[in-house]
Amino acid sequence: MDFELDPQVRHAVEHPAETVRGPEEVQLRIRLAGEPARQALGAHWAEAPADAASAVEDPDRLAAAVLLATLFDDRFWLEKAAQLPADVPGSPSAPPRGLLELAKVPGARAAMAPVLERPLMTGLLEWATRPVPEQPPTVLAEAARDLGIDDDGRVYPEVRRRAERLLAREYDGSPELERFVAVLKEAERRPRQDGPVVSGEVLPGPQAPLTGPPTAGGTGAPRWGAPPSDMPQAPRWGATPAPGQAPVPGQEPQPRQPVFGRAGGPPPAGPGVPDDDPAGFRNWGILGLVIVGIIVLLIFVL
């Protein structure tokens, strides 16, 4: 690894199996180191192992995948690790035990849960379909419980009833099955308890953007569109003043003029011709004479 890192961070990324359970300060320094630290962790997966079994047995490779997912939100290698050959009897689709053990690290749970959810549920159902009573997949149930995986009430009860039927028959008193049933019951009702470290929650979050100009009286800033209480408000035309409040200038009611507001009647009609307008009567008279003349003309013609 020829990445430029200080000695403490270099040691941490070269020994991820130790780092993933190590002090919070070291994990924080790895994340703050940025891209060089991310590349150094990915270097554990750069060289292909001799066989699949070697990859499963390499704790540094598995821990590096978890650190990449939790510190840098890079889940590529974690998804690859979850697809490694399973070593859990009766559950061929389950993740390897070495990866499941890292579910005990509180800070890694938030990143591991979405990746391991499907293989864990599939592995439990595989065992329930073709059970190996002498070797129940308790490690799968523990990982699902620790990761707080929600099965929608369909997987845990089904697998638990299968194990309970075995206990009620020829495997009565089996400590392995009893432990398996107990862990499944815990998984049904236990939410995930995330840790604050490896998930990066110890880092300060981004500063919230200001939503308005700062005020002279304090650090708070008003949101745009909500002016401070001491700022004069623009008049709302047509609005009725509150009780005890002076009317807005220019809106004082004139003599014999109703005040229209929210509770008032319809607005006044626009200017029109009064009913007693002499010009109106004159127009009607002319129209009547024209009609009479037309009638007289038609009588003489016919």
C-alpha positions as CSV (number, residue, x, y, z in Angstrom):
1,M,0.0,0.0,0.0
2,D,1.8,3.2,-1.2
3,F,-1.0,5.6,-0.1
4,E,0.0,8.7,1.7
5,L,-1.3,8.1,5.3
6,D,0.0,8.9,8.7
7,P,1.3,5.9,10.6
8,Q,-1.7,5.4,12.9
9,V,-4.2,5.5,10.0
10,R,-1.9,3.2,7.9
11,H,-1.8,0.6,10.7
12,A,-5.6,0.8,11.0
13,V,-6.3,0.3,7.3
14,E,-3.8,-2.5,7.1
15,H,-5.5,-4.4,10.0
16,P,-9.2,-3.8,9.5
17,A,-10.3,-6.8,11.6
18,E,-8.7,-5.1,14.6
19,T,-9.9,-1.6,13.6
20,V,-13.6,-2.5,13.1
21,R,-13.8,-3.2,16.9
22,G,-11.2,-0.6,17.9
23,P,-11.4,2.8,19.4
24,E,-13.7,5.4,18.0
25,E,-10.9,7.9,17.4
26,V,-9.1,5.6,15.0
27,Q,-12.3,5.0,12.9
28,L,-12.9,8.7,12.8
29,R,-9.3,9.4,11.6
30,I,-9.8,6.8,8.8
31,R,-12.9,8.6,7.5
32,L,-11.3,12.0,7.7
33,A,-8.3,10.7,5.7
34,G,-10.7,10.4,2.8
35,E,-9.8,8.8,-0.6
36,P,-6.4,7.4,0.3
37,A,-7.8,5.5,3.3
38,R,-10.7,4.2,1.1
39,Q,-8.3,2.9,-1.5
40,A,-6.1,1.3,1.2
41,L,-9.1,-0.6,2.5
42,G,-10.1,-1.6,-1.0
43,A,-6.6,-3.0,-1.6
44,H,-7.5,-6.0,0.7
45,W,-9.8,-7.1,-2.2
46,A,-7.4,-6.2,-5.0
47,E,-5.7,-9.6,-5.1
48,A,-7.9,-12.6,-5.6
49,P,-7.5,-15.3,-3.0
50,A,-6.3,-18.7,-3.8
51,D,-9.9,-20.1,-3.5
52,A,-13.2,-19.1,-2.1
53,A,-12.5,-20.7,1.2
54,S,-9.5,-18.5,1.7
55,A,-11.7,-15.4,1.2
56,V,-14.2,-16.6,3.7
57,E,-11.5,-17.3,6.3
58,D,-9.7,-13.9,5.8
59,P,-11.1,-11.7,8.6
60,D,-9.3,-8.6,7.2
61,R,-11.1,-8.8,3.9
62,L,-14.5,-9.1,5.5
63,A,-13.7,-6.3,8.0
64,A,-12.4,-4.1,5.2
65,A,-15.7,-4.5,3.3
66,V,-17.6,-3.5,6.4
67,L,-15.4,-0.5,7.0
68,L,-15.8,0.7,3.4
69,A,-19.6,0.5,3.7
70,T,-19.9,2.1,7.1
71,L,-17.2,4.9,6.8
72,F,-17.4,5.7,3.1
73,D,-20.9,4.4,2.0
74,D,-19.1,2.1,-0.5
75,R,-21.1,-1.2,-0.3
76,F,-19.6,-2.9,-3.4
77,W,-17.2,-5.2,-1.5
78,L,-19.7,-5.8,1.3
79,E,-22.2,-7.1,-1.3
80,K,-19.4,-9.3,-2.7
81,A,-18.6,-10.6,0.8
82,A,-22.3,-11.5,1.4
83,Q,-22.2,-13.7,-1.7
84,L,-19.2,-15.7,-0.6
85,P,-19.9,-19.4,-0.1
86,A,-21.9,-20.1,3.1
87,D,-20.6,-22.2,5.9
88,V,-23.9,-22.5,7.8
89,P,-25.4,-26.0,7.6
90,G,-28.8,-26.2,5.9
91,S,-28.6,-22.6,4.7
92,P,-26.6,-22.4,1.4
93,S,-27.7,-18.9,0.6
94,A,-26.6,-17.4,3.9
95,P,-23.6,-15.1,4.3
96,P,-20.4,-16.5,5.7
97,R,-20.0,-16.7,9.5
98,G,-17.1,-14.4,9.6
99,L,-19.3,-11.6,8.1
100,L,-22.2,-12.4,10.4
101,E,-20.0,-12.0,13.4
102,L,-19.4,-8.3,12.5
103,A,-23.1,-7.7,13.0
104,K,-22.3,-7.6,16.7
105,V,-20.4,-4.3,16.0
106,P,-23.1,-1.7,16.8
107,G,-21.7,1.0,14.5
108,A,-21.7,-1.4,11.5
109,R,-25.4,-2.4,11.7
110,A,-26.9,0.5,9.7
111,A,-24.8,-0.3,6.7
112,M,-24.9,-4.1,6.9
113,A,-28.7,-4.5,7.4
114,P,-29.8,-3.6,3.9
115,V,-27.1,-5.8,2.3
116,L,-27.6,-8.9,4.5
117,E,-31.4,-8.7,4.8
118,R,-32.2,-10.9,1.9
119,P,-29.6,-13.6,2.3
120,L,-30.4,-13.9,6.0
121,M,-34.1,-14.3,5.4
122,T,-33.4,-16.8,2.6
123,G,-31.0,-18.8,4.7
124,L,-33.5,-19.1,7.6
125,L,-36.3,-20.3,5.2
126,E,-33.9,-22.8,3.6
127,W,-33.2,-24.4,6.9
128,A,-37.0,-24.5,7.7
129,T,-37.6,-26.2,4.4
130,R,-34.9,-28.9,4.9
131,P,-33.9,-28.6,8.6
132,V,-30.8,-29.9,10.1
133,P,-32.0,-30.2,13.7
134,E,-28.6,-31.0,15.2
135,Q,-27.3,-27.7,13.8
136,P,-29.9,-24.9,13.7
137,P,-28.7,-21.6,12.1
138,T,-28.6,-19.7,15.4
139,V,-25.9,-17.5,14.0
140,L,-28.4,-16.3,11.3
141,A,-31.1,-15.6,13.8
142,E,-28.6,-13.7,16.0
143,A,-27.4,-11.6,13.0
144,A,-31.0,-10.8,12.0
145,R,-31.8,-9.9,15.5
146,D,-28.8,-7.6,15.9
147,L,-29.4,-5.9,12.6
148,G,-33.1,-5.4,13.4
149,I,-34.3,-6.9,10.1
150,D,-38.0,-6.6,9.7
151,D,-39.6,-9.8,8.2
152,D,-43.1,-8.4,8.0
153,G,-44.2,-11.1,10.4
154,R,-43.7,-13.9,7.9
155,V,-40.2,-15.4,8.3
156,Y,-39.4,-15.6,12.0
157,P,-42.7,-17.1,13.1
158,E,-42.6,-19.7,10.3
159,V,-39.1,-20.8,11.1
160,R,-39.8,-20.7,14.8
161,R,-42.8,-23.0,14.5
162,R,-40.8,-25.4,12.4
163,A,-38.2,-25.6,15.2
164,E,-40.9,-25.9,17.9
165,R,-42.4,-28.9,16.0
166,L,-39.0,-30.6,16.1
167,L,-38.7,-29.9,19.8
168,A,-42.1,-31.4,20.4
169,R,-41.1,-34.6,18.7
170,E,-37.9,-36.5,18.6
171,Y,-35.7,-33.5,19.5
172,D,-37.3,-32.7,22.8
173,G,-35.0,-30.9,25.1
174,S,-32.4,-30.1,22.5
175,P,-30.4,-27.1,23.8
176,E,-29.4,-26.0,20.3
177,L,-33.0,-25.9,19.1
178,E,-34.2,-24.2,22.3
179,R,-31.6,-21.5,21.9
180,F,-32.6,-21.1,18.3
181,V,-36.2,-20.6,19.2
182,A,-35.4,-18.1,21.9
183,V,-33.3,-16.0,19.5
184,L,-36.0,-16.0,16.9
185,K,-38.5,-14.7,19.5
186,E,-36.1,-11.9,20.3
187,A,-35.7,-11.1,16.6
188,E,-39.5,-10.8,16.2
189,R,-39.7,-8.0,18.8
190,R,-36.3,-6.4,19.0
191,P,-35.5,-3.2,17.0
192,R,-32.0,-2.6,15.9
193,Q,-29.6,-0.7,18.2
194,D,-27.2,1.2,16.0
195,G,-23.9,2.4,17.3
196,P,-22.5,5.9,16.9
197,V,-19.0,5.2,15.6
198,V,-18.4,3.2,12.5
199,S,-21.5,4.5,10.9
200,G,-19.9,7.9,10.9
201,E,-22.4,9.5,13.3
202,V,-19.6,11.0,15.4
203,L,-18.7,13.3,12.5
204,P,-20.2,16.8,12.6
205,G,-23.0,17.1,10.1
206,P,-23.1,19.8,7.5
207,Q,-24.1,23.2,8.7
208,A,-27.7,24.0,8.0
209,P,-28.0,26.7,5.4
210,L,-29.3,30.1,6.5
211,T,-32.9,30.6,5.5
212,G,-32.9,34.4,5.9
213,P,-30.7,37.4,6.7
214,P,-29.3,37.4,10.2
215,T,-31.0,39.6,12.7
216,A,-29.1,42.0,14.9
217,G,-30.8,40.7,18.1
218,G,-29.7,37.1,18.0
219,T,-28.4,34.2,16.0
220,G,-31.7,33.0,14.7
221,A,-32.7,33.9,11.1
222,P,-36.3,34.3,9.9
223,R,-37.4,32.2,7.0
224,W,-38.0,33.9,3.7
225,G,-41.6,35.0,3.4
226,A,-42.1,35.4,7.1
227,P,-41.0,39.0,8.1
228,P,-40.2,39.8,11.7
229,S,-43.0,41.1,13.8
230,D,-41.6,44.6,13.9
231,M,-41.6,45.0,10.1
232,P,-44.5,47.0,8.7
233,Q,-47.0,44.9,6.9
234,A,-48.4,45.8,3.5
235,P,-52.0,46.7,3.6
236,R,-54.4,44.0,2.6
237,W,-57.0,45.8,0.5
238,G,-60.6,44.8,1.2
239,A,-59.8,43.2,4.5
240,T,-61.8,44.2,7.6
241,P,-59.6,45.6,10.4
242,A,-59.4,43.6,13.6
243,P,-61.5,44.9,16.5
244,G,-59.9,47.9,18.0
245,Q,-57.5,48.4,15.1
246,A,-57.5,51.6,13.0
247,P,-58.5,51.2,9.4
248,V,-55.8,51.2,6.7
249,P,-55.2,54.7,5.3
250,G,-57.2,55.2,2.1
251,Q,-59.8,52.6,3.2
252,E,-61.8,54.6,5.7
253,P,-65.5,54.2,4.9
254,Q,-67.1,57.3,3.3
255,P,-70.4,58.6,4.5
256,R,-73.4,56.4,3.6
257,Q,-70.9,53.8,2.2
258,P,-70.9,50.3,3.6
259,V,-67.7,48.7,4.7
260,F,-67.0,45.5,2.7
261,G,-64.8,42.9,4.3
262,R,-64.6,39.2,4.7
263,A,-68.0,39.1,6.4
264,G,-69.6,41.8,4.2
265,G,-72.0,41.4,1.3
266,P,-71.2,41.6,-2.4
267,P,-69.0,44.5,-3.7
268,P,-70.8,47.6,-5.0
269,A,-71.9,47.5,-8.6
270,G,-70.0,49.5,-11.1
271,P,-71.2,52.9,-12.4
272,G,-74.3,52.6,-14.6
273,V,-77.2,54.7,-16.0
274,P,-79.7,55.8,-13.4
275,D,-83.3,54.7,-13.9
276,D,-84.6,58.3,-14.1
277,D,-82.1,59.5,-16.7
278,P,-84.0,61.8,-19.3
279,A,-81.8,60.7,-22.1
280,G,-83.0,57.2,-21.6
281,F,-86.6,58.2,-21.9
282,R,-85.9,60.2,-25.0
283,N,-84.3,57.2,-26.7
284,W,-87.2,55.0,-25.9
285,G,-89.7,57.6,-27.4
286,I,-87.8,57.8,-30.7
287,L,-87.7,54.0,-31.0
288,G,-91.5,53.9,-30.4
289,L,-92.2,56.5,-33.2
290,V,-90.0,54.5,-35.6
291,I,-92.0,51.3,-35.0
292,V,-95.4,53.1,-35.4
293,G,-94.2,54.7,-38.7
294,I,-93.2,51.2,-40.1
295,I,-96.6,49.8,-39.2
296,V,-98.5,52.7,-40.9
297,L,-96.4,52.3,-44.0
298,L,-97.1,48.6,-44.2
299,I,-100.9,49.3,-44.0
300,F,-100.8,51.6,-47.0
301,V,-98.7,49.3,-49.1
302,L,-100.8,46.3,-48.4
